[in-house]
């Protein structure tokens, strides 16, 4: 039996880099296809970029953050965050507030409309995922849980290293 990070050997085995690329491509394809059918279509009608949509979902999940925290979490520059926020504010999805005790800090939070749209997107994702999972056999669900557990353990280890 192979351990985490090990590949199967033999004539039918694909090279690990090829397997990794195929897995990433498949997950991206599935995610994009379902996103475009639901919340992605709603956000696209507002001419929002993927980065702006991602920012909405991060703020929905974590609550108010500073511009600096958003910059770090999204791995984009602070001017890029400000530009994305301009667009979200135009659509009434987010708002900025200066910190009373330190005027250099700018806090960002979703508006009620932004929260509602993010919840709709999250609900779509849950419903779509549930519909797909209902089609899985018990054996496939167990295999998925094993893979998700491995992903969570790996992310946890990477977080501890960083």
DOZASE-933430 format. One line per field, with one value per residue (C-alpha): residue number from 1; chain; residue in three letters; x, y, z. Coordinates in steps of 0.1 Angstrom, whole numbers, plus 5000, padded with zeros to 4 digits. Layout:
<recs>
pos <- [NUM,...]
unit <- [A,...]
code <- [ala,...]
u <- [X,...]
v <- [Y,...]
w <- [Z,...]
</recs>
This chain:
<recs>
pos <- [1,2,3,4,5,6,7,8,9,10,11,12,13,14,15,16,17,18,19,20,21,22,23,24,25,26,27,28,29,30,31,32,33,34,35,36,37,38,39,40,41,42,43,44,45,46,47,48,49,50,51,52,53,54,55,56,57,58,59,60,61,62,63,64,65,66,67,68,69,70,71,72,73,74,75,76,77,78,79,80,81,82,83,84,85,86,87,88,89,90,91,92,93,94,95,96,97,98,99,100,101,102,103,104,105,106,107,108,109,110,111,112,113,114,115,116,117,118,119,120,121,122,123,124,125,126,127,128,129,130,131,132,133,134,135,136,137,138,139,140,141,142,143,144,145,146,147,148,149,150,151,152,153,154,155,156,157,158,159,160,161,162]
unit <- [A,A,A,A,A,A,A,A,A,A,A,A,A,A,A,A,A,A,A,A,A,A,A,A,A,A,A,A,A,A,A,A,A,A,A,A,A,A,A,A,A,A,A,A,A,A,A,A,A,A,A,A,A,A,A,A,A,A,A,A,A,A,A,A,A,A,A,A,A,A,A,A,A,A,A,A,A,A,A,A,A,A,A,A,A,A,A,A,A,A,A,A,A,A,A,A,A,A,A,A,A,A,A,A,A,A,A,A,A,A,A,A,A,A,A,A,A,A,A,A,A,A,A,A,A,A,A,A,A,A,A,A,A,A,A,A,A,A,A,A,A,A,A,A,A,A,A,A,A,A,A,A,A,A,A,A,A,A,A,A,A,A]
code <- [unk,unk,unk,unk,unk,unk,unk,unk,unk,unk,unk,unk,unk,unk,unk,unk,unk,unk,unk,unk,unk,unk,unk,unk,unk,unk,unk,unk,unk,unk,unk,unk,unk,unk,unk,unk,unk,unk,unk,unk,unk,unk,unk,unk,unk,unk,unk,unk,unk,unk,unk,unk,unk,unk,unk,unk,unk,unk,unk,unk,unk,unk,unk,unk,unk,unk,unk,unk,unk,unk,unk,unk,unk,unk,unk,unk,unk,unk,unk,unk,unk,unk,unk,unk,unk,unk,unk,unk,unk,unk,unk,unk,unk,unk,unk,unk,unk,unk,unk,unk,unk,unk,unk,unk,unk,unk,unk,unk,unk,unk,unk,unk,unk,unk,unk,unk,unk,unk,unk,unk,unk,unk,unk,unk,unk,unk,unk,unk,unk,unk,unk,unk,unk,unk,unk,unk,unk,unk,unk,unk,unk,unk,unk,unk,unk,unk,unk,unk,unk,unk,unk,unk,unk,unk,unk,unk,unk,unk,unk,unk,unk,unk]
u <- [5000,5012,5014,5005,5023,5034,5023,5013,5040,5036,5030,4996,5009,5011,5039,5031,5033,5009,4985,4987,4980,4951,4936,4940,4925,4895,4887,4890,4867,4840,4842,4841,4812,4790,4800,4790,4755,4747,4764,4790,4763,4748,4782,4791,4760,4775,4808,4827,4859,4867,4890,4861,4838,4865,4868,4830,4831,4862,4844,4813,4832,4855,4837,4852,4889,4913,4926,4960,4945,4925,4957,4975,4947,4941,4978,4973,4987,4969,4962,4946,4924,4914,4905,4884,4867,4858,4839,4822,4812,4797,4775,4766,4782,4809,4819,4851,4854,4884,4895,4887,4918,4942,4931,4957,4936,4907,4882,4861,4828,4799,4768,4734,4731,4766,4759,4726,4744,4773,4748,4729,4762,4772,4737,4740,4774,4760,4729,4750,4775,4747,4730,4763,4771,4737,4747,4777,4777,4786,4820,4826,4815,4840,4867,4859,4860,4894,4907,4892,4908,4942,4937,4928,4958,4982,4968,4972,5008,5016,5000,5021,5053,5044]
v <- [5000,5035,5063,5099,5116,5082,5071,5037,5020,4997,4999,5017,5043,5079,5101,5120,5155,5144,5130,5162,5184,5162,5164,5201,5206,5183,5201,5235,5224,5211,5241,5266,5249,5248,5284,5298,5282,5298,5326,5332,5342,5367,5382,5383,5403,5429,5428,5416,5398,5364,5383,5406,5376,5359,5389,5389,5352,5358,5387,5366,5337,5357,5389,5424,5426,5454,5463,5449,5416,5413,5420,5393,5367,5373,5376,5409,5443,5469,5491,5461,5455,5492,5489,5458,5475,5505,5481,5463,5497,5508,5477,5483,5450,5463,5493,5507,5524,5541,5529,5555,5549,5545,5565,5546,5514,5508,5481,5464,5447,5435,5455,5438,5433,5419,5394,5384,5378,5359,5337,5330,5320,5298,5282,5274,5258,5237,5227,5218,5198,5180,5171,5157,5138,5121,5104,5088,5052,5046,5034,5066,5087,5069,5074,5111,5114,5098,5122,5153,5141,5139,5174,5188,5171,5184,5219,5218,5207,5234,5260,5249,5250,5286]
w <- [5000,4992,5017,5013,4984,4969,4935,4922,4901,4872,4834,4838,4862,4851,4861,4893,4877,4850,4877,4897,4866,4855,4890,4892,4857,4866,4898,4881,4853,4877,4899,4871,4853,4884,4895,4861,4863,4896,4916,4889,4865,4890,4898,4860,4853,4877,4857,4888,4884,4900,4924,4934,4938,4959,4981,4988,4998,5020,5038,5041,5056,5080,5086,5085,5077,5071,5037,5047,5058,5026,5006,5025,5022,4986,4977,4959,4965,4986,4956,4939,4969,4969,4932,4938,4967,4945,4923,4952,4967,4933,4934,4971,4982,5005,5025,5040,5074,5089,5123,5150,5170,5140,5109,5088,5092,5069,5078,5051,5056,5034,5033,5039,5001,4999,5027,5010,4977,4993,5013,4980,4964,4994,4994,4957,4963,4992,4971,4940,4961,4978,4945,4932,4964,4964,4932,4948,4961,4997,4986,4966,4996,5018,4992,4990,5028,5028,5001,5019,5052,5034,5020,5054,5071,5044,5046,5084,5081,5055,5078,5107,5085,5073]
</recs>
